[in-house]
Amino acid sequence: MQTGMHLDREQCVRAVRSKDARFDGWFFTAVLTTGIYCRPSCPAVPPKPENMTFHPSAAACQQAGFRACRRCRPDTSPGSPEWNQRADLVARAMRLIADGVVDRDGVPGLAARLGYSARQVERQLLAELGAGPLALARAQRARTARLLVETTALPMTEIAFAAGFSSVRAFNDTVREVFALSPSELRTKAPHSGTGTPGVLTLRLPFRAPLNPSNLFGHLAATAVPGVEEWRDGAYRRALRLPYGHGIVALAPRPDHIACRLSLSDLRDLTVAISRCRRMLDLDADPVAVDDRLRADPLLAPLVDRGPGRRVPRTADEAEFAVRAVLGQQVSTAAARTHAARLVIAHGKPLDDPEGGLTHLFPSPEALAAVDPDTLAMPRTRRTTFTTLVGQLADGKLHLGVETDWAEARARLLALPGFGPWTADIIAMRALGDPDAFLPTDLGIRRAAKELGLPSTPAALTARAAGWRPWRAYAVQYLWATDTHPINFLPA
């Protein structure tokens, strides 16, 4: 699959006729005779090819006057993998829009975060996605509104503002236009409207199959910082720092989705919380494309076949992960968790967890920058690395976010004292989401390479890994798995 695939009419028609779910989110099918748009895997009888048009985004379909199909619900399809595998302006803009920047700061705020003019951002989004930032944010608000209407008993007025609409009228008009139903009708037709624990949202996060839950949840559980994260009753739970408040999320793997339970101090954070959970679990990845590329190497192929669908475990907070990467330099996973837990207890913001396992938000860079360095139980050189990092994060000299340019971030990190290629690339891989980040100096990777018959010296391994691009971060997951025992995290 490739950029602009909605322009390849023959390929799109084949995908729709075969109801191929792998293409969901890559493009949308608008049907001229019915005025609706669908995901490629819609279970309805496919329309005649001459009645199909193809669009790169739901927002483009809506701008062209089409409404969402009630049967396949294209608003619930996984996001396009492109925005997590590219680092150009459009991809970074899409990640920021998903993170709610347009709703909070408007198009000027989006452009400022990207370092471009609002006109440049608008022009590039229109050219590639058929919709500008306002239309893309509007489509996202509509999805959030539908979610709240169907899964909560909240009054419609509260839902309107929680979803990011400026008025109840705009909320009503948008829902009717996008879904051809009023908000009240959506709620009436929802199978379990307004049920569940008060204050807790229960959601289903879709993904493209296959997904290897042992790889994903096993890593998150093994590295969980006490007080901030935990594995409990078959779910990974963690505290989230969000723009308007905080939240607690529980994520549990299921055969065809991730079960998500969210408790938020401010419902305006719903869209952001969902976006960050999806990024953390790498749910918008295209595992078939990744695995096909890695299988082309005969020494990697058996690893892929043994456990296909590995994702890159990421983070819900880029600055937090950078701090944790420094704490983990040259120490065991257990020691890194201990160091992080001490910082959490001493400097994290307390929170109330009804289930009792989570106690704090991870300390902000501002809080950590105010810590007396002499109180840090770490070697002097690492103390310097730590204080320099949090100082630059706190004063804005270094920014790590969804819109960060990966190459620029690497260069800035490598300029800091105590930062080598391993630390810079683990941050690029797990915090910034670079799918091609690689760790040729990692001892686990070198040990796995030697066991498999791959070159084990960093230079030779990097040369061999050129054939794995642009998915070397996923190759790392397969290599790390060679000396671990698989754990079944799916419910019996």
N, C-alpha and C positions, 0 to 999 in steps of 0.2 A: 504494500500500500504506500501511497506517496502523496505529497503535497498537491492540492488542487485536483484530487481524484474525481470530484463531482463533475469535472469537465470531460472525463472519459465516459461518454454516454454508454458505450457498449459494455464496459466493465460494470457500471452501475446497474444496467438492466439485468445482467446476469446475476448480480448479487441479490436484487429484489426477487427475481424469479426463483432463486434457490433459497430464499429467506435466510440468508447467511448472517447470523448474529455477529460474526467477527467484524462486519462493516458498520455496526451500530455506532453512531457518534462520529464516524468518518464523513458521512454525508447524510442528507435527508431527502426523501422523495416527496415531491408535491404532485398531487393528482388534479389535473385541470378540470375533470368532469365533476368532482365532488367538492373541490375547494378545501381539501384537508392535506396535511403533510404527515408522513409516517417515517418510522425507522425502517431500514432495509429488511429486517426480519419480521415485519408485521404479519400476523397470521391470516389476515384477510386475503381473498383471492387477488393476485397481482393485477393491476390495471393493464390495459394495452400499452405497449411502449410509446405509441404516439400521444398518449395522455399523461405521460410522466415528464416532469422536469426535475432537475436535481440542484440542490443548494448546499453550500458548505456549512451552514449553521441554521439552527432553529430561528434565530433572529431574522435571518434573510428570508426564510419562509413566511414569517409573520409580517415582515415589511411588504412582501409581495401579496398579502391579503389572504394567506392560507391559515386555517386553524388546526390545532393539534388533534390527531386521531384519538378517539376515545378508547379504541381497542388496544393499540400497541403502546400508547402513551409515550411518544418520542421524547417528552420532557424528562423522562426517567432513564434514558439510555446513558451508558457510560460516556464520559467526556472524550473528546478527540485525543488520541495519544500524542498528536503533534505538539501540543503546548507543553508537554513535559519532556520532549526529546529535542527541542530546539531552543536556541538562545538568542534568536533575532528579535527585532522590535515587536513584531506581531505576537510571537509566542510569549514574550515577557508581559506585553499588554494584556493578553488573555489570562495569564496567571494572576495579574493584579485585579482584573475585573472579577474573576472568581473569588478573590479575597475581599471583595466589597469596596474597593477603593473609590469607584465612581459614585456609589451611593453615599459614601462618607465625605469625599473631597471634590466630587465633580470631575468633569473632563480636564480642567486645568490642573487639578491635583494629580490625576493619572499621568498627564504629560510631564509634569514636574518630576515625578518619581522616575520616569523613563529618560529624562534629559533631552526631550524633543519638544517641539512646539505642538500645540493642540491640533493645528491644521495638519501637520505631518502624520500624527497618530491617526487622525480621522481618515486621511487619504489612504494610508496603508491598510487599515482594517477594512475599509470599504472595498479596496481592490482585491483582497484575499478572501474576505468572509461575507461580502455582500451586505454588510451592516456596520454602522459606526459604533463607537463606545456606548452612546446612550441607548441605542436599540439593543445591543448585547446585554447591557445591564438591566434593561426593561424585561428582556426574556428571562433573565435570571431571577428577577423579582417575582415574575409570574410563577416560576417553578416553586419558589419559596412559599409564596402565598398559597398555592394549591396544597403543598405539604402541610402547612399549618391548618388550613381549612379541613383537610381530610383526617388529620391525626390528633387534633386537639378540640376541646370544647370552648376555646377562647372566643370572645365576642369579635365580630368582624372588624370593628373599629380598631381593636388592639392588633389584630392580624395585619391590617393594612399598614400600620406604622412599623410593626415588627419586620415586615417583608421589605421595607424601604420605600414605600410609596409616600408621596408628599401630602396626599389627601385621600379620603375614603372614595371620592368620586373617581379619581385616577385608578384606584384599586379595582373598583367595580367595573369600570370601562375596560381595563386591560384584561381582567379575567374573562369577561364576556367575549372580547375580541379573540383572545388566544384559544380558549377552550369551548366557545359557543355555549356556555352555561353560566348562570349567575353564581356567585359564591355560595349562596344558600342551596342552589341545586347541586353544586359539587359536594357539599356536605351531606345532603340527603342521599346521594348516590354512593357515597363512600361506604365500603363494607363494614368498617369498624370505627366510624367517626366518633372522636371524642372519648375513646376508651383508654384504659391504662392508668398508671399511677399519676396523680395530679402533679404537675410541674415537670414531668419527665416525658420527653418526646421519643417515640419508638419508630425507627426508620429502617429501611432496607437499602444498603449501598450496593448497587450493581457493579459487576466487573466482567471483563472478557475472560472466558475460560481458555486454558486451565489456570488454576491458582493453587500454589503449593502452600498450605497454611502452616505446615511445620517450619518451613524456612522463615516465613514472615513473622508469625506470632512467637515462634521459639526464640528468635533473636531479640524481639522486644521484651519478652518475659525474662530472658537471661540477663539483660542489661538494665532492667528496671531500677530506677532510683527510689528507695523506700521513702514514702511520704508523698511522692509525686506520681509514681506509677506502681501498678501491681498486677499480678495474674490471679484472678479469683473466679471460682465457679465457671471455668471454661471461657472467661472473657479477659481481655486486656483492658485495664482501666487506667485513666490518667487525668490529671488536672490540666486545664487549658487556660492560658492567659489570652484574653480576647480584647478587641478594641473598646467595647463598652463595659466589660466586666470579666467574669471568669465562668468556667464551665467544668463539668465532670462528664467524661464519656466512657462508655463501656462498649467494646467492640468484640464480637464473637464470630468466628468463621462458620458459615453454613455452606452446603454444597453449591448453591447457586447465587449466594449473596453474602454480604457481611451484615449481621444484625447489629444495629447501632442504637444505644440508649443514651440520650443527651439530657443533661440537666443544666440550664443556663440561668445566670443571675440577671441577664437582660436578653430578651428574645431577639433584639436587633442583631445579635451575634450569630444567629442560626446559620445563615448562608456561609459566613466565614468559618464557623466550626465544621460544617460539612466539608467544605473545600479543604481544610487542613487535615481532616481525618482521611480524606481520599488521597491526598498527597503523601501522608505518612505511611499509608498502606500500599501506595503505588497502584491504585486501582484503575487508573486510566491507561495502564500499559497495554501494549499489544503483544502478548506472550508468544503467539504463533510466529510473528515476524522475528522476535528476538531468538526464539529457540531454533528456527530454521537457519538463521545465520550461524549460530554457535554449533549446530550439528554438522555444518560443513567442515569443521575440523574433526578428523577421525578420532583424535584423542579426547575431545570434549563430548562427542556424540553419545557415548555410553552414560555419561553423567546426566545429560539432558534427558535421555530416554528413561533413566531410572526415576527421575522426579521432575517432570516438566512443569513449567509455569512458575518458576521462582521469580519473586519480586525483590526489589531493593528496599529493605526497611528504611524508612526515612524519618522525619521528625515533624512535630507540630510547631516547633520554635527554633528558628535557625541560630539565633544568638545562644540559646541554651545548649544546642548541640556543640557549637564551637567551644564553649567553656568546658563541656564534658570531654571533648576530644583532648584538650590540654590536660585535664585531670587524669586522663587515661594514658598519657605518654609514659612508656617504659614501665608500666605496672600491670598487674593482672586485672581482669574484669571485676573481681570481687573487691580489690583495693580501690579501683576507680569508683565503684558504687559507694564504698564507705566514705571516700573523700567528698563525693557529691552530696551524700546524705547529711554530712556534717554541715555543709554550706546551707542546705535546705533548712535544717533545724535552726541554725543561727541567724539566717538572713532572709529566708523565704517568707512570703506573706501567708499567714494562716488562713485556712478555709474550713468550712463545715461540710463534712461528708456524711450523709445519713447512714451509709454502710460502714463508716469508721475506718477504712483502710487508707484513705488519702488525707493528708493533714496540711499540706502547704502547696502554694505555687512555687515553681523554681525561681530563685532570686533573679531579679532583673539586672541588666548590666549596670544600671545606675546604683542599685543597692550593693553590688559586688565591688564597684569602683570605690565605694566609701569604706571598704573593709581595711583594717590595719594589716598591712602585709606581714608583720611579725607574728600575727595570730594564725597564719596559714601553715599547716603541717605538711610542708613539701620542701624539696631541695631548693636552694637559693636560685639556681638558674631557672627552674620551672616556676618559681614564685615570680621572677621577672617576666617570664612569658605570660603568666596568668594576669598580672597587674597591667601589663601593656595591652593585652587583648581587651580586657573589660574596660580599660580606660578609653581606648579608641572606639569601642562599641557605644559606650555611654555618651561620648561627646560628638558622635556622628561622623568621625573621621573614617571609620570603617562601617559599612552597612551590609548586612547579610539578610536578604529577603527573597521573595519569590521572583522579583524583577531583576535581581543581581546578575550582571554579566559574569559568566563562569570564568572566563580567561582573566578578566580584570580582577576578580576576587582572588584567584590563585596568586596573581602577582602581588597583590596587597598583603596577603597572608604570608607569603614567602619572605616579604621584606621585614616582618616582625621578628624579634629575637626569639630563638627557640623553635621556630617553625621550619620544618623540613618538608620534603615532598609527601611523605606519608600523611602528616597531619593536614596539609593543604588539600590533598586528594580525598581523604576520608570526609572532610567537611564538604568538598565539592560533590561527593557522591551522595551522602546521606542528608546533608542540610540543604544544599542548593539544588539537588536533583539532577546533576549531570549524568546522563546514562552511559557516558563513555569514560568516566573517571576510572583510573586503574591504580593498583597498589603493588607494583612489582617488587618493592622492598619488604613487603609484609612477610613475616616469618611463616605464617600459616599458608600463604599463597605459594611461597617458594618450596615449602615441604610438600604441598599437594602437587606442584608442578613436577618435582623430582619423582614422586610416586607414580605419576601418570606417564613419565617419559618425556615431559615437556622440558625445554631449557629452564634451568633454575636460577641462573644469574640474572639480575635485574635487566641488563641491557639486552641479553639474548631473549628473555621472556617478553620484553616489550616489543622486540622485532617480530616474534611469533604472534603476539596478540594483535598485530596490525590487521590480521584477517578477521578478527572478532568485532572490529569497529562497525557501527557506532555503539555497540552494546557491551563494552568491556566491563562496565559495572555489574552487569548480570553474569558475566563469566566469573567475576569474583565470587558471587554467591554460590555458583556451582563448585568452584574450587574449594571454598571454605567448607562445603558440605562433605568433602571426601573423608574427613576424619571424625565425623559426628554420627551419632545414631539417630535415625529419624524418629520423631515423636508425633503421635497422632493427636492433634488438637481438635479434630472434628468430634461432635457429640456422637455417642453410640446410637 
